[in-house]
Amino acid sequence: MVATFLQDDLVEELKTIFKDFRLKNPMGELSEINVFPQELPIPAPTTPPEESEAAPELLEEGLVEDTDPVKVEDPYPYAIVRIEDGEIKTIDGEQTITTLVILGVYDDSLKNQGHKDILNMIQKIYERFAKNAILASKYECLHPIQWSLQEEGSYPYFIGGMALSFGVAAIRREDPYI
């Protein structure tokens, strides 16, 4: 199996795990968890208003909105499935692929307890693989499972993550002389 196939299957599994899980986004609305492979998406540029659309004096005074050429859509809450590394110990042995699941949430409550949402997300993922270690009938979640929270505060954004390793079936050698 190619590592990208594992990544795609884990992305889909996280969407299933978080299907009914809603957290606050920066707009103050309850939102589903956005799940991305490898990295957060890069914000798409938008076209600033044409000078013909607004009088130059309004542009100079900053009275026209949306003049920023980049519109950032905040991805919070999110999960990123990142392929970290892999290992094949023998030429015809099983491959082990390590993934990082990076979790980000937004919580602007003055109680500063957004880490609890991260811990709940970690627990949901752990429960899934503790109950059934097989992913997509192709990969086995291996132990140990590691998780961590960010060391420094970044209120109102909170980050945490998990390292999940998966065993991937070996490729069978076809060399008739060995």
C-alpha positions as CSV (number, residue, x, y, z in Angstrom):
1,M,0.0,0.0,0.0
2,V,1.1,3.5,-0.8
3,A,1.3,5.9,2.2
4,T,-1.0,8.3,0.4
5,F,-3.7,5.7,0.3
6,L,-3.4,5.2,4.1
7,Q,-3.6,9.0,4.5
8,D,-6.7,9.3,2.4
9,D,-8.4,6.4,4.3
10,L,-7.5,8.0,7.6
11,V,-8.9,11.3,6.5
12,E,-12.2,9.6,5.6
13,E,-12.2,7.7,8.9
14,L,-11.7,11.0,10.9
15,K,-14.6,12.5,9.0
16,T,-16.7,9.5,10.2
17,I,-15.4,9.7,13.8
18,F,-16.2,13.5,14.0
19,K,-19.5,13.2,12.0
20,D,-21.7,14.4,14.8
21,F,-19.1,16.4,16.7
22,R,-19.4,20.2,16.6
23,L,-17.2,22.9,18.0
24,K,-17.2,26.7,17.9
25,N,-15.4,28.3,15.0
26,P,-14.0,31.9,15.0
27,M,-17.3,33.2,13.7
28,G,-19.0,32.0,16.9
29,E,-21.0,29.3,15.1
30,L,-20.9,25.5,15.8
31,S,-19.0,23.9,13.0
32,E,-18.1,20.4,11.9
33,I,-14.5,19.4,12.2
34,N,-12.6,20.2,8.9
35,V,-10.2,17.3,8.0
36,F,-7.2,17.9,5.7
37,P,-4.5,15.7,4.4
38,Q,-0.9,16.8,5.2
39,E,-1.3,20.6,5.6
40,L,-3.9,23.3,6.0
41,P,-5.1,24.7,2.7
42,I,-3.4,27.9,1.5
43,P,-5.9,30.8,1.4
44,A,-7.0,31.6,-2.1
45,P,-6.3,35.2,-3.3
46,T,-9.3,37.4,-4.1
47,T,-9.4,40.3,-6.5
48,P,-9.4,43.7,-4.8
49,P,-12.1,46.1,-6.0
50,E,-11.3,47.8,-9.2
51,E,-10.6,51.5,-9.0
52,S,-13.5,52.1,-11.3
53,E,-15.8,50.5,-8.7
54,A,-14.8,52.9,-5.9
55,A,-13.7,56.5,-5.9
56,P,-10.0,57.0,-5.3
57,E,-10.6,59.1,-2.2
58,L,-12.6,56.3,-0.6
59,L,-9.7,53.9,-1.2
60,E,-7.2,56.3,0.2
61,E,-9.3,56.9,3.4
62,G,-9.8,53.1,3.9
63,L,-13.6,53.4,3.5
64,V,-13.9,50.6,1.0
65,E,-14.1,47.0,2.4
66,D,-12.3,43.9,1.1
67,T,-9.2,45.7,-0.3
68,D,-7.0,43.0,1.2
69,P,-5.8,40.8,-1.7
70,V,-5.9,37.6,0.4
71,K,-9.1,36.5,2.1
72,V,-8.3,34.0,4.9
73,E,-10.9,31.5,5.6
74,D,-10.2,30.2,9.1
75,P,-10.0,26.4,9.2
76,Y,-10.8,26.0,12.9
77,P,-11.8,23.5,14.2
78,Y,-9.7,21.1,12.2
79,A,-7.7,17.8,12.0
80,I,-4.7,17.3,9.8
81,V,-3.5,13.9,8.8
82,R,0.2,14.2,8.2
83,I,2.4,11.3,7.0
84,E,5.4,11.6,9.3
85,D,7.6,8.7,8.3
86,G,7.8,5.0,7.5
87,E,10.0,2.0,8.1
88,I,10.5,-1.3,6.3
89,K,12.8,-3.5,8.5
90,T,13.4,-6.4,6.0
91,I,13.2,-6.6,2.2
92,D,10.0,-8.6,2.3
93,G,8.7,-7.3,5.6
94,E,5.7,-5.3,6.7
95,Q,5.9,-1.5,6.4
96,T,5.2,0.7,9.4
97,I,3.9,4.1,8.6
98,T,3.6,6.8,11.2
99,T,1.0,9.5,10.9
100,L,0.5,12.6,12.9
101,V,-3.1,13.8,13.5
102,I,-2.8,17.5,14.4
103,L,-5.9,19.0,16.0
104,G,-6.8,22.6,16.3
105,V,-9.8,24.2,18.0
106,Y,-11.0,27.7,18.7
107,D,-12.4,28.6,22.2
108,D,-12.7,32.3,23.1
109,S,-14.2,31.6,26.5
110,L,-12.3,33.5,29.2
111,K,-12.1,30.2,31.2
112,N,-9.2,29.3,28.7
113,Q,-10.1,25.6,28.7
114,G,-9.9,24.8,24.9
115,H,-7.5,22.0,25.7
116,K,-10.5,20.0,26.9
117,D,-12.0,20.0,23.4
118,I,-8.6,18.7,22.1
119,L,-8.6,16.0,24.7
120,N,-12.1,15.0,23.7
121,M,-11.1,14.7,20.1
122,I,-8.0,12.6,21.1
123,Q,-10.3,10.3,23.1
124,K,-12.7,9.8,20.2
125,I,-9.8,8.8,17.9
126,Y,-8.3,6.5,20.6
127,E,-11.7,4.8,21.3
128,R,-12.1,4.1,17.6
129,F,-8.8,2.3,17.3
130,A,-9.0,0.7,20.7
131,K,-12.3,-1.0,19.7
132,N,-11.1,-2.0,16.2
133,A,-7.5,-1.6,15.2
134,I,-8.2,-2.2,11.6
135,L,-8.6,0.7,9.2
136,A,-10.2,0.3,5.8
137,S,-9.6,-3.5,5.9
138,K,-6.0,-2.8,4.9
139,Y,-4.1,-1.3,7.9
140,E,-3.6,-2.2,11.5
141,C,-3.2,0.5,14.1
142,L,-0.1,-0.4,16.2
143,H,0.8,0.5,19.7
144,P,2.0,2.6,21.4
145,I,-0.4,5.5,20.5
146,Q,1.1,8.8,21.6
147,W,-0.7,12.1,22.1
148,S,0.3,15.6,23.4
149,L,-1.0,19.1,23.9
150,Q,0.8,22.3,23.0
151,E,3.3,23.5,25.6
152,E,2.7,27.2,25.3
153,G,-0.6,29.0,25.4
154,S,-2.1,30.5,22.2
155,Y,-5.5,31.6,23.4
156,P,-8.1,31.4,21.8
157,Y,-6.5,28.8,19.6
158,F,-5.6,25.4,21.0
159,I,-3.5,22.7,19.4
160,G,-2.8,19.1,20.2
161,G,-2.1,15.9,18.3
162,M,-1.6,12.2,18.2
163,A,1.0,9.9,16.6
164,L,-0.6,6.8,15.1
165,S,1.4,4.1,13.5
166,F,0.0,1.6,11.1
167,G,1.2,-1.8,9.9
168,V,0.9,-2.1,6.1
169,A,1.0,-5.5,4.4
170,A,4.3,-6.5,2.9
171,I,5.0,-6.8,-0.8
172,R,5.6,-10.3,-1.8
173,R,9.0,-11.0,-3.4
174,E,8.8,-12.5,-6.9
175,D,12.5,-13.3,-7.3
176,P,12.6,-17.1,-8.1
177,Y,16.3,-17.4,-7.0
178,I,15.7,-16.5,-3.4
